[in-house]
Amino acid sequence: MTHTYDPRIAVYPGTFDPMTSGHVDLIKRAAPLFERLIVGVADNPAKGPGFNLEERIAMARAAIDGIPNIEVRGFNELLAQFVRKVNAKVVLRGLRAVSDFEY
């Protein structure tokens, strides 16, 4: 089965525990580049989040309120499955350290 991905849709995944000003900055910079930017809030109990999924989704929505083409969604499957489900072609990642850049 062939799957069509839309290059105008991007996913920015993370646990966002909590959403930081760095996350918001990346979202604001990326939003104009895509028709839809989906902030995918990952549910990974193994990470022992400080906030539950619903709280992290609510915090993300509050942090990016007013940006029209942003959608916040929780997910608990593999990132590849989530990206396929929303038909995205682009996955955004921020750099946390020099080692991220070198990778």
N, C-alpha and C positions, 0 to 999 in steps of 0.2 A: 504494500500500500504506500503510495506517495503522499507526502504531507507538504502542504504549502505554508510557508512562513511569511509573515508580513514584515518587511524591513522598516515600516513606520512604527512598529510596536517594539518597545524595549522593556526589559525587566531589570529592576535593581533589587537584588535579593540581600537579605541579611536577617539577623535576629533582632536588631534594633532594640537592644536592651541596656539602656534606653536609646532613643533616636538622639543623635548629637548634632551640633551645629555643622560639623563636617559632613554628615549625611545630608542635611538640609541644603548645604551649599552645592554638593554634587547634584542633587535633585533639581535645584534651581538652574544650574548651568546646563543640565541635560534636557530639561523639559522643552525648550524651544527647538531641539533637534529632532523630536519625534512627535507623531500625532498623538500617541498614547504612551505614557510611561507608567508601568505598573510597579509599584513598590511592593515587593513580595516579602511579607513578614513570616519568617520560617519558625515553625513549631518544632523545636528540637529539645525535648525534655532532658536528654543526656547532657546538655550544656548547663543545666540547672539555672534557668533564667531567674532574675530577680522579680520580673513581672510576668504575669501569665499572658497568653497569646492575645486575648481580648483587650487587655490593658495596653499592650504594645501596639496593637492596631489603632486603638483610640489615640494614643500619644502620637503616632505617625500621622494620622489624619489631622490632628490639631496643629502639628508642626508645619504641615505643608498646605494648610487651609488657604484658599484663594488662588491656587495654581490650577487652572481649569482642566488641563489634560492629564492630570495625575489620578491614578486609581490605587488604593491600598487594599491588598488582599492577603489573607493568611494562607499558608500552605504547609502541608506536612508530608508531602511526597518528595522524591528526589527532585533536585532543581531541573534536570533535563525533562522530567515528566511535567513539571509545572510550566516550563517554557513552551513545551509542545501544546499543553492544554490551552494556553492563552495565545497561541500562534505567533509568538515573538521570534524575531530573528537575532536580536541583539541582547546581550547580557552586560550590564554595566557593573564595574567593580572599582572601588576606590583603592588607593594605595595607602597602607598604614605605615610601612617602613621601607627602607631601601631594599630589603630582601624581597618585598613584593614586586618592586620594579625590576629587579634582576631576574626574577622567575619568569 
